[in-house]
């Protein structure tokens, strides 16, 4: 008899070979269990990193928009709206909100975010950055005109005047956006250069693909080395835990950091869009439900096949 008391292993040497006792099987199962827990935790971390890579540009664009970009755009167009609608405060408020919350402004913010970060990484001056938002401003001009036309009846002459005024507002908005963006570009590129470089790395396509590959590989390992009944609960737990941790990091810790950074470098306090994290949680819940249903159906199919055999 050979006893390995540290692990509770007893090995009996007989003619037929070496037989391992229940103690070794228990040790092996415990080691396997801890290995799978470790893989699960690494999967959660990899999932969090992947989500950050995907959502980081959304947060930066939202910060840029809320810090002054949307106001710079809407104020220019609202000059024409005010001249056209006069003291119709309800319509004025509704139109201003529709401009500031429009997807068009979101696209403008995304274009400026991408171009400014790329310029900072390449150490360009703001004047050397090329940002073309003519198409977006034309859409805003048409949208604003339609909003005005829905509130008043205009003759041909007034239509021409309003369109000409909106065309001027478009050019004024473009200039205001550039003045606003150039004002924060130099300060951020100088003070936050290391952070900008990290941002450039994690939001690059190569890094995203790498993290996606690692994440999928870890999930495959969990599926391949565990029974279906274990996978059925493990994958949903990983997805839900990842989403829950991300909400905490983004909406609580991230919000405090964003408020401090924006107040220092943008001149006003800006909070992150909390809906982004909730949408991420929604996606993770859908993945959790889908993985549970798929593994449940697969388990039932396998069980029925075994019964037939």
C-alpha positions as CSV (number, residue, x, y, z in Angstrom):
1,X,0.0,0.0,0.0
2,X,1.2,3.5,-0.9
3,X,-0.5,6.3,1.0
4,X,-0.5,10.0,-0.1
5,X,-2.1,11.4,3.0
6,X,-1.9,15.0,1.8
7,X,-4.5,14.4,-0.8
8,X,-6.3,11.5,0.8
9,X,-5.1,9.1,-2.0
10,X,-4.6,5.4,-1.5
11,X,-3.0,3.4,-4.2
12,X,-3.0,-0.4,-4.1
13,X,-0.5,-2.3,-6.1
14,X,-1.8,-5.6,-7.4
15,X,-0.9,-7.9,-10.3
16,X,-3.6,-6.4,-12.5
17,X,-2.2,-2.9,-12.2
18,X,-2.7,0.2,-10.0
19,X,-6.2,0.9,-8.7
20,X,-7.0,4.4,-7.3
21,X,-9.3,4.6,-4.4
22,X,-12.3,6.9,-3.8
23,X,-10.0,9.5,-2.2
24,X,-8.2,10.1,-5.5
25,X,-11.4,10.4,-7.5
26,X,-12.7,12.9,-4.9
27,X,-9.4,14.9,-5.3
28,X,-9.7,14.7,-9.1
29,X,-13.3,15.9,-9.1
30,X,-12.4,18.8,-6.8
31,X,-9.5,19.9,-9.0
32,X,-11.8,19.7,-12.0
33,X,-14.4,21.8,-10.3
34,X,-12.0,24.5,-9.3
35,X,-10.5,24.5,-12.8
36,X,-14.0,25.1,-14.3
37,X,-14.7,27.8,-11.7
38,X,-11.4,29.5,-12.7
39,X,-12.3,29.3,-16.4
40,X,-15.7,30.7,-15.6
41,X,-14.2,33.7,-13.8
42,X,-11.8,34.3,-16.6
43,X,-14.7,34.2,-19.0
44,X,-16.5,36.9,-17.0
45,X,-13.4,39.1,-17.0
46,X,-12.9,38.5,-20.8
47,X,-16.5,39.3,-21.4
48,X,-16.2,42.6,-19.4
49,X,-13.2,43.6,-21.4
50,X,-14.9,42.8,-24.7
51,X,-18.0,44.9,-23.6
52,X,-15.8,47.8,-22.6
53,X,-14.0,47.7,-26.1
54,X,-17.4,47.8,-27.8
55,X,-19.1,50.4,-25.6
56,X,-16.2,52.8,-24.9
57,X,-16.8,54.9,-28.1
58,X,-20.5,55.2,-27.2
59,X,-19.7,56.7,-23.9
60,X,-17.1,59.1,-25.3
61,X,-19.6,60.2,-28.1
62,X,-22.3,60.7,-25.5
63,X,-20.0,62.8,-23.3
64,X,-19.0,64.9,-26.2
65,X,-22.6,65.4,-27.2
66,X,-23.9,66.2,-23.8
67,X,-21.0,68.5,-22.9
68,X,-21.9,71.0,-25.5
69,X,-22.0,69.6,-29.0
70,X,-25.8,69.1,-29.2
71,X,-26.4,72.6,-27.7
72,X,-24.0,74.2,-30.2
73,X,-26.1,72.6,-33.0
74,X,-29.6,73.2,-31.7
75,X,-29.0,76.8,-30.7
76,X,-28.0,77.7,-34.3
77,X,-31.0,76.1,-35.8
78,X,-33.4,77.3,-33.1
79,X,-32.6,80.9,-34.1
80,X,-34.5,80.3,-37.3
81,X,-37.2,78.3,-35.6
82,X,-37.8,81.1,-33.1
83,X,-38.0,83.7,-35.8
84,X,-40.6,81.5,-37.7
85,X,-42.8,80.4,-34.8
86,X,-42.5,83.4,-32.4
87,X,-43.9,82.8,-28.9
88,X,-45.2,79.3,-29.5
89,X,-43.2,78.0,-26.5
90,X,-44.6,74.4,-26.6
91,X,-43.6,74.0,-30.3
92,X,-40.2,75.6,-29.7
93,X,-39.4,73.3,-26.8
94,X,-40.6,70.2,-28.7
95,X,-38.5,71.1,-31.8
96,X,-35.3,71.9,-29.7
97,X,-35.6,68.5,-27.9
98,X,-36.1,66.7,-31.1
99,X,-33.0,68.3,-32.6
100,X,-30.8,67.6,-29.5
101,X,-32.0,64.0,-29.1
102,X,-31.9,63.1,-32.8
103,X,-29.9,60.2,-34.2
104,X,-28.4,62.7,-36.6
105,X,-26.6,64.5,-33.7
106,X,-25.5,61.1,-32.4
107,X,-23.8,60.4,-35.8
108,X,-22.1,63.9,-35.7
109,X,-20.8,63.2,-32.2
110,X,-19.5,59.7,-33.4
111,X,-17.7,61.3,-36.4
112,X,-16.0,63.9,-34.2
113,X,-15.1,61.3,-31.6
114,X,-13.5,59.0,-34.1
115,X,-11.7,61.8,-36.0
116,X,-10.4,63.5,-32.8
117,X,-9.1,60.4,-31.2
118,X,-7.4,59.4,-34.4
119,X,-5.9,62.8,-34.6
120,X,-4.6,62.7,-31.0
121,X,-3.1,59.3,-31.6
122,X,-1.3,60.6,-34.7
123,X,-0.4,63.8,-32.8
124,X,-2.1,66.0,-35.4
125,X,-3.4,69.5,-34.7
126,X,-7.1,70.1,-34.9
127,X,-6.8,72.0,-38.1
128,X,-5.3,69.0,-39.8
129,X,-8.2,66.7,-39.0
130,X,-10.8,66.2,-41.8
131,X,-14.4,65.9,-40.5
132,X,-17.2,66.1,-43.1
133,X,-20.7,66.4,-41.6
134,X,-22.4,68.2,-44.5
135,X,-24.8,65.2,-45.0
136,X,-25.8,65.2,-41.3
137,X,-26.3,69.0,-41.3
138,X,-28.4,68.8,-44.4
139,X,-30.6,66.2,-42.7
140,X,-31.0,68.4,-39.7
141,X,-31.8,71.3,-41.9
142,X,-34.6,69.3,-43.7
143,X,-35.9,68.0,-40.4
144,X,-36.0,71.4,-38.8
145,X,-37.8,72.8,-41.9
146,X,-40.4,70.0,-41.7
147,X,-41.0,70.8,-38.0
148,X,-41.5,74.4,-38.8
149,X,-43.8,73.7,-41.7
150,X,-46.0,71.4,-39.5
151,X,-46.7,74.2,-37.1
152,X,-47.4,77.1,-39.5
153,X,-48.7,77.6,-43.0
154,X,-46.1,79.1,-45.2
155,X,-46.4,80.7,-48.7
156,X,-43.7,80.3,-51.4
157,X,-41.9,83.5,-50.3
158,X,-41.8,82.5,-46.7
159,X,-40.6,79.0,-47.6
160,X,-37.7,80.5,-49.5
161,X,-36.8,82.8,-46.6
162,X,-37.0,79.9,-44.0
163,X,-34.8,77.6,-46.2
164,X,-32.3,80.4,-46.7
165,X,-32.2,81.1,-42.9
166,X,-31.7,77.4,-42.2
167,X,-28.9,77.2,-44.7
168,X,-27.2,80.0,-42.8
169,X,-27.9,78.2,-39.5
170,X,-26.3,75.1,-41.0
171,X,-23.0,76.9,-41.7
172,X,-23.2,78.6,-38.3
173,X,-23.7,75.2,-36.6
174,X,-20.7,73.8,-38.4
175,X,-18.5,76.6,-37.3
176,X,-19.8,76.4,-33.7
177,X,-19.1,72.7,-33.6
178,X,-15.5,73.2,-34.8
179,X,-15.0,76.0,-32.2
180,X,-16.3,73.8,-29.4
181,X,-14.3,70.7,-30.5
182,X,-11.0,72.6,-31.1
183,X,-11.4,74.1,-27.6
184,X,-11.2,70.8,-25.9
185,X,-9.0,69.0,-28.4
186,X,-5.7,70.6,-27.5
187,X,-6.2,70.3,-23.7
188,X,-7.2,66.7,-23.8
189,X,-4.5,65.6,-26.2
190,X,-1.9,67.2,-24.0
191,X,-3.1,66.1,-20.6
192,X,-4.6,62.7,-21.3
193,X,-2.3,61.4,-24.0
194,X,-1.5,58.1,-22.2
195,X,-5.2,57.5,-21.6
196,X,-5.9,58.3,-25.3
197,X,-3.4,55.7,-26.4
198,X,-5.0,53.0,-24.2
199,X,-8.4,54.0,-25.6
200,X,-7.0,53.6,-29.1
201,X,-5.7,50.1,-28.4
202,X,-8.8,48.7,-26.7
203,X,-11.2,50.1,-29.4
204,X,-9.1,48.9,-32.3
205,X,-10.6,46.2,-34.5
206,X,-7.6,43.9,-33.9
207,X,-8.0,44.0,-30.1
208,X,-11.8,43.5,-30.4
209,X,-11.4,40.5,-32.6
210,X,-8.7,39.1,-30.2
211,X,-10.9,39.5,-27.2
212,X,-13.9,38.0,-29.0
213,X,-11.8,35.0,-30.0
214,X,-10.6,34.5,-26.4
215,X,-14.1,34.9,-25.0
216,X,-15.6,32.3,-27.5
217,X,-12.7,29.9,-26.8
218,X,-13.4,30.0,-23.1
219,X,-17.1,29.4,-23.6
220,X,-16.2,26.4,-25.9
221,X,-13.9,25.0,-23.2
222,X,-16.8,25.2,-20.7
223,X,-19.2,23.5,-23.1
224,X,-16.7,20.8,-24.1
225,X,-15.5,19.7,-20.7
226,X,-18.8,19.7,-18.7
227,X,-22.0,17.7,-18.9
228,X,-25.0,19.4,-20.5
229,X,-26.8,19.7,-17.2
230,X,-23.8,21.7,-15.8
231,X,-23.5,23.9,-19.0
232,X,-27.2,24.6,-18.8
233,X,-26.7,26.6,-15.6
234,X,-23.1,27.7,-16.0
235,X,-23.5,29.7,-19.2
236,X,-26.5,31.7,-18.1
237,X,-24.8,32.5,-14.8
238,X,-21.7,33.7,-16.6
239,X,-23.8,36.0,-18.9
240,X,-25.9,37.4,-16.1
241,X,-23.0,38.0,-13.7
242,X,-21.0,39.7,-16.5
243,X,-23.9,42.0,-17.3
244,X,-24.5,42.8,-13.6
245,X,-20.9,43.6,-12.9
246,X,-20.8,45.8,-16.0
247,X,-23.8,47.8,-14.8
248,X,-22.1,48.4,-11.4
249,X,-18.8,49.4,-13.1
250,X,-20.3,51.6,-15.7
251,X,-23.2,53.3,-13.9
252,X,-21.7,53.7,-10.5
253,X,-17.9,53.8,-10.7
254,X,-17.8,55.0,-14.3
255,X,-20.3,57.8,-13.6
256,X,-18.2,59.2,-10.8
257,X,-15.0,59.1,-12.9
258,X,-16.8,60.7,-15.9
259,X,-18.1,63.5,-13.7
260,X,-14.6,64.3,-12.4
261,X,-12.9,64.1,-15.8
262,X,-15.5,66.1,-17.6
263,X,-15.6,68.8,-15.0
264,X,-11.9,69.2,-15.2
265,X,-11.3,69.0,-18.9
266,X,-14.6,70.0,-20.5
267,X,-15.5,72.8,-18.0
268,X,-18.8,71.2,-17.0
269,X,-20.0,68.1,-15.3
270,X,-21.2,65.4,-17.6
271,X,-22.7,62.0,-16.6
272,X,-22.5,58.9,-18.8
273,X,-25.6,57.5,-20.5
274,X,-26.8,54.8,-18.1
275,X,-29.0,53.3,-20.7
276,X,-26.0,51.9,-22.5
277,X,-25.2,49.5,-19.6
278,X,-28.9,48.5,-19.2
279,X,-29.0,47.7,-22.9
280,X,-25.8,45.6,-22.4
281,X,-27.5,43.8,-19.5
282,X,-30.5,43.1,-21.8
283,X,-28.3,41.5,-24.4
284,X,-26.6,39.4,-21.7
285,X,-30.0,38.2,-20.4
286,X,-31.1,37.3,-23.9
287,X,-27.9,35.2,-24.3
288,X,-28.5,33.6,-20.9
289,X,-32.0,32.6,-21.8
290,X,-31.0,31.4,-25.3
291,X,-28.2,29.3,-23.9
292,X,-30.5,27.7,-21.3
293,X,-33.2,26.9,-23.8
294,X,-30.7,25.5,-26.3
295,X,-28.9,23.3,-23.8
296,X,-32.3,22.2,-22.3
297,X,-33.6,21.1,-25.8
298,X,-30.2,19.4,-26.6
299,X,-30.3,17.5,-23.3
300,X,-33.9,16.3,-24.0
301,X,-33.0,15.2,-27.5
302,X,-29.9,13.2,-26.2
303,X,-32.0,11.6,-23.5
304,X,-34.7,10.5,-25.9
305,X,-32.1,9.0,-28.2
306,X,-30.6,7.0,-25.4
307,X,-34.0,5.7,-24.4
308,X,-34.6,4.4,-27.9
309,X,-31.2,2.7,-28.0
